[in-house]
Amino acid sequence: MRAMNFEKAKPMTKEREEFGSDPVIEAYKRDIDRTLIRESLRLTVEERFDALMKLQEFAEELKRAGGREREKQG
């Protein structure tokens, strides 16, 4: 499967072409790391679920560790 190059994507509608780019969308695009999106889209659905489960396991371990530390401090 070939990855899309979003930087060179053309407007999908004639209306969008007439109005130009949306300044709100352009403002959000500055703060989004699109390389992470591309990397995620290269994964299969199963690989994405595996990554999500690993992240959830990590979050649960952090929560347990925080609880143990609070118990120690009393």
Biopython code that builds the backbone (N, CA, C, O; Angstrom):
import numpy as np
from Bio.PDB.StructureBuilder import StructureBuilder

atoms = [
    (1, "MET", "N", (0.832, -1.175, 0.000)),
    (1, "MET", "CA", (0.000, 0.000, 0.000)),
    (1, "MET", "C", (0.880, 1.243, 0.000)),
    (1, "MET", "O", (1.831, 1.341, 0.776)),
    (2, "ARG", "N", (0.563, 2.175, -0.862)),
    (2, "ARG", "CA", (1.371, 3.374, -1.013)),
    (2, "ARG", "C", (0.864, 4.489, -0.105)),
    (2, "ARG", "O", (-0.341, 4.725, -0.025)),
    (3, "ALA", "N", (1.768, 5.167, 0.571)),
    (3, "ALA", "CA", (1.381, 6.262, 1.465)),
    (3, "ALA", "C", (1.074, 7.507, 0.642)),
    (3, "ALA", "O", (1.740, 7.785, -0.355)),
    (4, "MET", "N", (0.060, 8.251, 1.068)),
    (4, "MET", "CA", (-0.289, 9.495, 0.383)),
    (4, "MET", "C", (0.628, 10.614, 0.829)),
    (4, "MET", "O", (1.085, 10.641, 1.972)),
    (5, "ASN", "N", (0.892, 11.526, -0.068)),
    (5, "ASN", "CA", (1.663, 12.710, 0.264)),
    (5, "ASN", "C", (0.670, 13.851, 0.470)),
    (5, "ASN", "O", (0.233, 14.466, -0.503)),
    (6, "PHE", "N", (0.309, 14.142, 1.709)),
    (6, "PHE", "CA", (-0.731, 15.115, 2.001)),
    (6, "PHE", "C", (-0.300, 16.542, 1.701)),
    (6, "PHE", "O", (-1.151, 17.391, 1.438)),
    (7, "GLU", "N", (0.996, 16.829, 1.731)),
    (7, "GLU", "CA", (1.442, 18.188, 1.445)),
    (7, "GLU", "C", (1.125, 18.584, 0.014)),
    (7, "GLU", "O", (0.885, 19.759, -0.261)),
    (8, "LYS", "N", (1.119, 17.627, -0.897)),
    (8, "LYS", "CA", (0.875, 17.927, -2.303)),
    (8, "LYS", "C", (-0.551, 17.590, -2.727)),
    (8, "LYS", "O", (-0.873, 17.659, -3.913)),
    (9, "ALA", "N", (-1.400, 17.231, -1.782)),
    (9, "ALA", "CA", (-2.781, 16.881, -2.120)),
    (9, "ALA", "C", (-3.502, 18.112, -2.650)),
    (9, "ALA", "O", (-3.320, 19.221, -2.147)),
    (10, "LYS", "N", (-4.311, 17.903, -3.659)),
    (10, "LYS", "CA", (-5.057, 18.996, -4.268)),
    (10, "LYS", "C", (-6.425, 19.110, -3.606)),
    (10, "LYS", "O", (-6.935, 18.135, -3.053)),
    (11, "PRO", "N", (-7.021, 20.308, -3.662)),
    (11, "PRO", "CA", (-8.369, 20.460, -3.099)),
    (11, "PRO", "C", (-9.336, 19.471, -3.731)),
    (11, "PRO", "O", (-9.263, 19.190, -4.927)),
    (12, "MET", "N", (-10.251, 18.940, -2.904)),
    (12, "MET", "CA", (-11.176, 17.927, -3.375)),
    (12, "MET", "C", (-12.392, 18.529, -4.074)),
    (12, "MET", "O", (-13.060, 17.845, -4.850)),
    (13, "THR", "N", (-12.682, 19.783, -3.810)),
    (13, "THR", "CA", (-13.857, 20.387, -4.423)),
    (13, "THR", "C", (-13.488, 21.706, -5.076)),
    (13, "THR", "O", (-12.508, 22.351, -4.707)),
    (14, "LYS", "N", (-14.283, 22.086, -6.043)),
    (14, "LYS", "CA", (-14.061, 23.359, -6.719)),
    (14, "LYS", "C", (-14.270, 24.525, -5.750)),
    (14, "LYS", "O", (-13.562, 25.529, -5.822)),
    (15, "GLU", "N", (-15.261, 24.389, -4.829)),
    (15, "GLU", "CA", (-15.515, 25.446, -3.857)),
    (15, "GLU", "C", (-14.287, 25.719, -3.007)),
    (15, "GLU", "O", (-13.943, 26.871, -2.744)),
    (16, "ARG", "N", (-13.637, 24.661, -2.585)),
    (16, "ARG", "CA", (-12.441, 24.825, -1.744)),
    (16, "ARG", "C", (-11.361, 25.549, -2.532)),
    (16, "ARG", "O", (-10.634, 26.382, -1.991)),
    (17, "GLU", "N", (-11.267, 25.227, -3.796)),
    (17, "GLU", "CA", (-10.283, 25.864, -4.657)),
    (17, "GLU", "C", (-10.568, 27.363, -4.757)),
    (17, "GLU", "O", (-9.637, 28.168, -4.743)),
    (18, "GLU", "N", (-11.847, 27.746, -4.859)),
    (18, "GLU", "CA", (-12.228, 29.143, -4.991)),
    (18, "GLU", "C", (-11.941, 29.927, -3.716)),
    (18, "GLU", "O", (-11.511, 31.078, -3.790)),
    (19, "PHE", "N", (-12.171, 29.329, -2.547)),
    (19, "PHE", "CA", (-12.004, 30.026, -1.282)),
    (19, "PHE", "C", (-10.584, 29.957, -0.742)),
    (19, "PHE", "O", (-10.229, 30.731, 0.146)),
    (20, "GLY", "N", (-9.783, 29.070, -1.247)),
    (20, "GLY", "CA", (-8.435, 28.914, -0.740)),
    (20, "GLY", "C", (-8.422, 28.068, 0.512)),
    (20, "GLY", "O", (-9.418, 27.430, 0.850)),
    (21, "SER", "N", (-7.293, 28.062, 1.202)),
    (21, "SER", "CA", (-7.190, 27.230, 2.398)),
    (21, "SER", "C", (-7.890, 27.908, 3.568)),
    (21, "SER", "O", (-7.994, 29.133, 3.632)),
    (22, "ASP", "N", (-8.359, 27.092, 4.476)),
    (22, "ASP", "CA", (-9.059, 27.571, 5.670)),
    (22, "ASP", "C", (-8.012, 27.969, 6.708)),
    (22, "ASP", "O", (-7.175, 27.143, 7.073)),
    (23, "PRO", "N", (-8.035, 29.215, 7.194)),
    (23, "PRO", "CA", (-7.010, 29.648, 8.152)),
    (23, "PRO", "C", (-7.030, 28.860, 9.458)),
    (23, "PRO", "O", (-5.987, 28.692, 10.089)),
    (24, "VAL", "N", (-8.199, 28.374, 9.875)),
    (24, "VAL", "CA", (-8.279, 27.577, 11.104)),
    (24, "VAL", "C", (-7.560, 26.252, 10.908)),
    (24, "VAL", "O", (-6.795, 25.818, 11.769)),
    (25, "ILE", "N", (-7.808, 25.618, 9.781)),
    (25, "ILE", "CA", (-7.136, 24.348, 9.489)),
    (25, "ILE", "C", (-5.632, 24.565, 9.374)),
    (25, "ILE", "O", (-4.847, 23.768, 9.886)),
    (26, "GLU", "N", (-5.235, 25.626, 8.712)),
    (26, "GLU", "CA", (-3.803, 25.912, 8.582)),
    (26, "GLU", "C", (-3.167, 26.136, 9.947)),
    (26, "GLU", "O", (-2.032, 25.713, 10.168)),
    (27, "ALA", "N", (-3.865, 26.788, 10.864)),
    (27, "ALA", "CA", (-3.335, 27.020, 12.215)),
    (27, "ALA", "C", (-3.147, 25.700, 12.952)),
    (27, "ALA", "O", (-2.135, 25.510, 13.628)),
    (28, "TYR", "N", (-4.102, 24.790, 12.832)),
    (28, "TYR", "CA", (-3.975, 23.488, 13.487)),
    (28, "TYR", "C", (-2.865, 22.655, 12.865)),
    (28, "TYR", "O", (-2.166, 21.933, 13.577)),
    (29, "LYS", "N", (-2.691, 22.740, 11.566)),
    (29, "LYS", "CA", (-1.676, 21.930, 10.880)),
    (29, "LYS", "C", (-0.269, 22.231, 11.386)),
    (29, "LYS", "O", (0.600, 21.359, 11.369)),
    (30, "ARG", "N", (-0.042, 23.474, 11.839)),
    (30, "ARG", "CA", (1.287, 23.829, 12.362)),
    (30, "ARG", "C", (1.635, 23.019, 13.599)),
    (30, "ARG", "O", (2.807, 22.733, 13.844)),
    (31, "ASP", "N", (0.628, 22.647, 14.381)),
    (31, "ASP", "CA", (0.855, 21.982, 15.660)),
    (31, "ASP", "C", (0.715, 20.465, 15.599)),
    (31, "ASP", "O", (0.777, 19.803, 16.634)),
    (32, "ILE", "N", (0.530, 19.910, 14.423)),
    (32, "ILE", "CA", (0.334, 18.474, 14.280)),
    (32, "ILE", "C", (1.559, 17.854, 13.630)),
    (32, "ILE", "O", (2.012, 18.302, 12.576)),
    (33, "ASP", "N", (2.086, 16.825, 14.265)),
    (33, "ASP", "CA", (3.216, 16.093, 13.697)),
    (33, "ASP", "C", (2.651, 15.051, 12.736)),
    (33, "ASP", "O", (2.279, 13.952, 13.147)),
    (34, "ARG", "N", (2.592, 15.404, 11.469)),
    (34, "ARG", "CA", (1.989, 14.504, 10.483)),
    (34, "ARG", "C", (2.832, 13.257, 10.222)),
    (34, "ARG", "O", (2.330, 12.278, 9.669)),
    (35, "THR", "N", (4.107, 13.283, 10.613)),
    (35, "THR", "CA", (4.918, 12.071, 10.449)),
    (35, "THR", "C", (4.374, 10.945, 11.328)),
    (35, "THR", "O", (4.405, 9.779, 10.935)),
    (36, "LEU", "N", (3.870, 11.298, 12.529)),
    (36, "LEU", "CA", (3.288, 10.279, 13.410)),
    (36, "LEU", "C", (2.022, 9.691, 12.807)),
    (36, "LEU", "O", (1.768, 8.493, 12.930)),
    (37, "ILE", "N", (1.232, 10.529, 12.157)),
    (37, "ILE", "CA", (0.021, 10.046, 11.499)),
    (37, "ILE", "C", (0.397, 9.098, 10.365)),
    (37, "ILE", "O", (-0.197, 8.031, 10.212)),
    (38, "ARG", "N", (1.388, 9.499, 9.574)),
    (38, "ARG", "CA", (1.819, 8.636, 8.456)),
    (38, "ARG", "C", (2.339, 7.290, 8.966)),
    (38, "ARG", "O", (2.020, 6.241, 8.406)),
    (39, "GLU", "N", (3.141, 7.330, 10.031)),
    (39, "GLU", "CA", (3.665, 6.080, 10.597)),
    (39, "GLU", "C", (2.530, 5.181, 11.060)),
    (39, "GLU", "O", (2.566, 3.971, 10.832)),
    (40, "SER", "N", (1.533, 5.751, 11.702)),
    (40, "SER", "CA", (0.401, 4.970, 12.178)),
    (40, "SER", "C", (-0.381, 4.372, 11.012)),
    (40, "SER", "O", (-0.822, 3.225, 11.081)),
    (41, "LEU", "N", (-0.551, 5.141, 9.955)),
    (41, "LEU", "CA", (-1.324, 4.649, 8.811)),
    (41, "LEU", "C", (-0.597, 3.546, 8.042)),
    (41, "LEU", "O", (-1.219, 2.784, 7.301)),
    (42, "ARG", "N", (0.715, 3.465, 8.222)),
    (42, "ARG", "CA", (1.466, 2.378, 7.573)),
    (42, "ARG", "C", (1.256, 1.037, 8.287)),
    (42, "ARG", "O", (1.505, -0.025, 7.717)),
    (43, "LEU", "N", (0.794, 1.101, 9.538)),
    (43, "LEU", "CA", (0.570, -0.118, 10.317)),
    (43, "LEU", "C", (-0.759, -0.755, 9.922)),
    (43, "LEU", "O", (-1.678, -0.082, 9.456)),
    (44, "THR", "N", (-0.834, -2.052, 10.119)),
    (44, "THR", "CA", (-2.121, -2.726, 9.926)),
    (44, "THR", "C", (-3.012, -2.408, 11.113)),
    (44, "THR", "O", (-2.543, -1.899, 12.131)),
    (45, "VAL", "N", (-4.286, -2.704, 10.983)),
    (45, "VAL", "CA", (-5.213, -2.474, 12.082)),
    (45, "VAL", "C", (-4.775, -3.271, 13.305)),
    (45, "VAL", "O", (-4.814, -2.767, 14.428)),
    (46, "GLU", "N", (-4.362, -4.504, 13.088)),
    (46, "GLU", "CA", (-3.916, -5.347, 14.204)),
    (46, "GLU", "C", (-2.694, -4.738, 14.890)),
    (46, "GLU", "O", (-2.611, -4.742, 16.118)),
    (47, "GLU", "N", (-1.752, -4.217, 14.114)),
    (47, "GLU", "CA", (-0.568, -3.587, 14.708)),
    (47, "GLU", "C", (-0.945, -2.351, 15.513)),
    (47, "GLU", "O", (-0.353, -2.086, 16.559)),
    (48, "ARG", "N", (-1.931, -1.589, 15.029)),
    (48, "ARG", "CA", (-2.384, -0.413, 15.782)),
    (48, "ARG", "C", (-3.040, -0.820, 17.092)),
    (48, "ARG", "O", (-2.826, -0.177, 18.119)),
    (49, "PHE", "N", (-3.843, -1.889, 17.063)),
    (49, "PHE", "CA", (-4.462, -2.366, 18.300)),
    (49, "PHE", "C", (-3.406, -2.878, 19.273)),
    (49, "PHE", "O", (-3.511, -2.637, 20.476)),
    (50, "ASP", "N", (-2.390, -3.581, 18.772)),
    (50, "ASP", "CA", (-1.308, -4.049, 19.644)),
    (50, "ASP", "C", (-0.608, -2.870, 20.325)),
    (50, "ASP", "O", (-0.326, -2.911, 21.523)),
    (51, "ALA", "N", (-0.333, -1.823, 19.547)),
    (51, "ALA", "CA", (0.318, -0.638, 20.105)),
    (51, "ALA", "C", (-0.576, 0.021, 21.154)),
    (51, "ALA", "O", (-0.096, 0.474, 22.193)),
    (52, "LEU", "N", (-1.867, 0.070, 20.878)),
    (52, "LEU", "CA", (-2.809, 0.656, 21.830)),
    (52, "LEU", "C", (-2.858, -0.153, 23.118)),
    (52, "LEU", "O", (-2.894, 0.418, 24.208)),
    (53, "MET", "N", (-2.860, -1.489, 23.002)),
    (53, "MET", "CA", (-2.884, -2.337, 24.200)),
    (53, "MET", "C", (-1.609, -2.169, 25.014)),
    (53, "MET", "O", (-1.663, -2.145, 26.244)),
    (54, "LYS", "N", (-0.461, -2.053, 24.345)),
    (54, "LYS", "CA", (0.800, -1.833, 25.063)),
    (54, "LYS", "C", (0.777, -0.495, 25.791)),
    (54, "LYS", "O", (1.250, -0.393, 26.923)),
    (55, "LEU", "N", (0.232, 0.523, 25.148)),
    (55, "LEU", "CA", (0.126, 1.832, 25.782)),
    (55, "LEU", "C", (-0.784, 1.765, 27.001)),
    (55, "LEU", "O", (-0.491, 2.369, 28.032)),
    (56, "GLN", "N", (-1.880, 1.035, 26.884)),
    (56, "GLN", "CA", (-2.810, 0.884, 28.010)),
    (56, "GLN", "C", (-2.158, 0.137, 29.168)),
    (56, "GLN", "O", (-2.330, 0.513, 30.328)),
    (57, "GLU", "N", (-1.409, -0.921, 28.856)),
    (57, "GLU", "CA", (-0.689, -1.663, 29.902)),
    (57, "GLU", "C", (0.317, -0.758, 30.603)),
    (57, "GLU", "O", (0.461, -0.816, 31.824)),
    (58, "PHE", "N", (1.010, 0.074, 29.838)),
    (58, "PHE", "CA", (1.973, 1.006, 30.412)),
    (58, "PHE", "C", (1.277, 2.004, 31.334)),
    (58, "PHE", "O", (1.771, 2.290, 32.425)),
    (59, "ALA", "N", (0.130, 2.536, 30.900)),
    (59, "ALA", "CA", (-0.622, 3.490, 31.715)),
    (59, "ALA", "C", (-1.078, 2.842, 33.016)),
    (59, "ALA", "O", (-1.025, 3.470, 34.074)),
    (60, "GLU", "N", (-1.525, 1.587, 32.946)),
    (60, "GLU", "CA", (-1.955, 0.880, 34.157)),
    (60, "GLU", "C", (-0.792, 0.654, 35.104)),
    (60, "GLU", "O", (-0.956, 0.779, 36.317)),
    (61, "GLU", "N", (0.375, 0.325, 34.580)),
    (61, "GLU", "CA", (1.560, 0.131, 35.418)),
    (61, "GLU", "C", (1.961, 1.442, 36.097)),
    (61, "GLU", "O", (2.328, 1.443, 37.272)),
    (62, "LEU", "N", (1.893, 2.553, 35.366)),
    (62, "LEU", "CA", (2.195, 3.851, 35.977)),
    (62, "LEU", "C", (1.222, 4.163, 37.110)),
    (62, "LEU", "O", (1.618, 4.686, 38.152)),
    (63, "LYS", "N", (-0.034, 3.844, 36.903)),
    (63, "LYS", "CA", (-1.042, 4.088, 37.938)),
    (63, "LYS", "C", (-0.750, 3.247, 39.175)),
    (63, "LYS", "O", (-0.841, 3.745, 40.297)),
    (64, "ARG", "N", (-0.398, 1.973, 38.981)),
    (64, "ARG", "CA", (-0.059, 1.103, 40.117)),
    (64, "ARG", "C", (1.173, 1.617, 40.843)),
    (64, "ARG", "O", (1.210, 1.647, 42.074)),
    (65, "ALA", "N", (2.189, 2.023, 40.075)),
    (65, "ALA", "CA", (3.416, 2.525, 40.687)),
    (65, "ALA", "C", (3.142, 3.795, 41.485)),
    (65, "ALA", "O", (3.687, 3.976, 42.574)),
    (66, "GLY", "N", (2.309, 4.662, 40.955)),
    (66, "GLY", "CA", (1.948, 5.875, 41.690)),
    (66, "GLY", "C", (1.221, 5.560, 42.972)),
    (66, "GLY", "O", (1.450, 6.208, 43.993)),
    (67, "GLY", "N", (0.340, 4.566, 42.933)),
    (67, "GLY", "CA", (-0.388, 4.147, 44.133)),
    (67, "GLY", "C", (0.543, 3.593, 45.188)),
    (67, "GLY", "O", (0.391, 3.896, 46.371)),
    (68, "ARG", "N", (1.509, 2.783, 44.775)),
    (68, "ARG", "CA", (2.476, 2.219, 45.725)),
    (68, "ARG", "C", (3.310, 3.318, 46.358)),
    (68, "ARG", "O", (3.594, 3.281, 47.555)),
    (69, "GLU", "N", (3.697, 4.288, 45.558)),
    (69, "GLU", "CA", (4.516, 5.385, 46.072)),
    (69, "GLU", "C", (3.726, 6.234, 47.074)),
    (69, "GLU", "O", (4.265, 6.642, 48.102)),
    (70, "ARG", "N", (2.462, 6.496, 46.778)),
    (70, "ARG", "CA", (1.622, 7.250, 47.722)),
    (70, "ARG", "C", (1.456, 6.496, 49.024)),
    (70, "ARG", "O", (1.442, 7.110, 50.091)),
    (71, "GLU", "N", (1.329, 5.159, 48.963)),
    (71, "GLU", "CA", (1.204, 4.358, 50.178)),
    (71, "GLU", "C", (2.458, 4.450, 51.040)),
    (71, "GLU", "O", (2.376, 4.512, 52.266)),
    (72, "LYS", "N", (3.621, 4.458, 50.384)),
    (72, "LYS", "CA", (4.891, 4.567, 51.113)),
    (72, "LYS", "C", (4.990, 5.896, 51.857)),
    (72, "LYS", "O", (5.489, 5.962, 52.981)),
    (73, "GLN", "N", (4.503, 6.949, 51.206)),
    (73, "GLN", "CA", (4.620, 8.289, 51.790)),
    (73, "GLN", "C", (3.560, 8.520, 52.867)),
    (73, "GLN", "O", (3.669, 9.444, 53.674)),
    (74, "GLY", "N", (2.560, 7.687, 52.867)),
    (74, "GLY", "CA", (1.619, 7.592, 53.933)),
    (74, "GLY", "C", (0.600, 8.555, 54.162)),
    (74, "GLY", "O", (-0.182, 8.414, 55.102)),
]
sb = StructureBuilder()
sb.init_structure("model")
sb.init_model(0)
sb.init_chain("A")
sb.init_seg("    ")
for serial, (resi, resn, name, xyz) in enumerate(atoms, 1):
    if name == "N":
        sb.init_residue(resn, " ", resi, " ")
    sb.init_atom(name, np.array(xyz, "f"), 0.0, 1.0, " ", f" {name:<3s}", serial, name[0])
structure = sb.get_structure()
